[in-house]
């Protein structure tokens, strides 16, 4: 192991007297983890570290160090394992070297841990060096953030002074409204927070491929405190830590990941360790990590769109950059040449790039010294320095790395990754999501596949050995590619959701959030989404659905008379719409019917389950008629019928689509018998195009054909009888 300045890094000597110690305590330190120990950026990261990849044509680590500088950090330690020399070389030639007069840091040191295999190894090594003396900011080298830390630091220090067991503050950002896309696809971090004490009590990560979509909380967390379950928070892993955090890492060599293992483990073992972790939730600013190619693209577009200001191309973070903004949101450096009739919009173009005649470039990033031919089409793509795109070529939603060459009239289809130095010959059409490289995953040169790339080609398909070892439910599968897609996973839409989405409440079972939650506990469950309107809608749906279910199950001892009063109060408190009301009622009644039809996989038949659900509890019929269907007009009946059908579709994974369809038909039949839905309402639902949108909706609808045919025939008989009476 070695340190970039003075071996292992010298611990500053403490002068005699408390004044010197207090002064030293005020020095804010930061640790930058510049190695992810992941392969999400292969093949690009095989030759260059993630933190040096060009995000909006600026190396990622520039944003990270600028964030630390703007927040008053004075001493920085950078940890790296692979590509250490590249990172050190880049920093030493940049303004961040302490030899530069423009460097805002009093010191910046590199710490090498050549045998590290995880982030945990880094932090345990840091603990052993004893160079962290007070609070420090822990971030990663792929961070893009502009949030101020003053308030979070002050709150952290106050808590630490009050209780030395307060060891860590997580700086989280509300998702908020807007067009930026800085939440990570596939992974949803879920925090259970005491909003008054700002204390984090529980953490889990959820993803759509996992079989169990439930969040299980210790019921003790609900006692004598308000609790927020937050899945709307953007976690860029900005942590304010005390040295005790490092001690916790050293005490458990099983910890490798900061969130899924360290944070989850420390919170879970609170009774043993007594350590408290707090949160500071910021409502303004921008923070995100380029943890995979999808996030790399999302943050790039946020920078281009101005969401991460002052981080923008024309901020020119790197010495020598000369970007200026022109019309159509085009940022370009000096010495860029355009041919005639070029069409560019939402584009960044680096110095010394040449673009030929009649070329169209949209929503893309073009690096320095690139050669773009005539009649080229580039959309939603990233072309890095020194790349060549020859005449007539088409590049769609792909990444073309340094010194790569795309031949004349060739097509690079969406999702493709073309590594450094690869040559695609003329008149070649690559399939979507093609990954090409000159080297294998093991770092050895590969022979050129001329059958794929043509006689002028150079490179071959890149094969990721880790992919074959992945479990089918590993979310890494969803994060590996440039384009997020669930194709091929055979998931229902209802399976792919987060706690913040309303659809999750529709298809979750009763123990999804809290197996021990009572009505008293329900009032404490709030803040499920990113803004007040969505939060209110989500909270309303959860509390309303479970309130009705408790009456249907006979658990609460209440009846639908009292439930109606509570339901309407809840609606007013959350300003819930008519649609939200219908959906909550439909969801609750369908879910109860599903329970009855699925008790230990041997429940009632669909007909009995539907009838029992609607008639077992006194007042159920009146509740649906007066609150769910509302005024009872045909349009209102149609809307309620659609809500019932959607609720059945959401439960299709429990009963399978055909059986869910049979249950839907049975519910409609008994709603007709109980005069909740009229003939015109059901037939109107059948004729509504929404009832057949999508395979699942159509599959459920198909099972209602017999009921609809019977109603249509009955309507014809009534019509014939009326005509006969008129004739008489």
Buried (B, 14 or more C-beta within 10 A) or exposed (E): EEBBEEEBBEEEEEEEEEEEEEEBEEBBBBBBBBBBBBBBBBBBBBBBBBBBBBBBBBBBBBBBBBBBBBBBBBBBBBBBBBBBEBBBEBBBEBBBBBEBEEBBBEBBBBBBBEEBEBBBBBBBBBBEBEBBBBBBBBBBBBBBBBBBBEEBBEBBBEBBEEEEBBBBBBBBBBBBEEEBBBBBBBBBBBBBBBBEBBBBBBBBBBBBBEEEBBBBBBEEBBEEBBBBBBBBBBBBBBBBBBBBBBBBBBEBEEBBBBBBBBBBBBBBEBEEBEBBBBBBBBEEBBBBBBBBBBBBBBBBBBBBBEBBEEBBBBBBBEEEBEBEBEEEBBBBBEEBEBBEEBEBEBBBBBBBBBBBBEBBBBBBBBBBBBBBBBBBBBBBBBBBBBBBBBBBBBBBBBBBBBBBBBBBBBBBBBBBBBBBBBBBBBEBEBEBBBBBBBBBBEEEEBEBBEEBBBEBBBBBEBEBEBEEEEEEEBBBBBBBBBBBEBEEBEEBBBBBBBBBBBBBBBBBEBEBBBEEBBBEBBEBBBBBBBEEEBBBBBBBBBBBBBBBBBBBBEEBEBBBEBBBEBBEEBBEEBEBEEEBBBBBBBBBBBBBBBBBBBEEEEBBEBBBBBBBBBEEBEBBBBBBBBBBBBEBEBEBBBBBBBBBBBBBBBBBBBBEBEBBBBBBBBBBBBBBEBEBBBBBBBBBBBEBEBBBEEEBBBBBBBBBEEBBEEBBEEEEEEEEEEEEEEEE
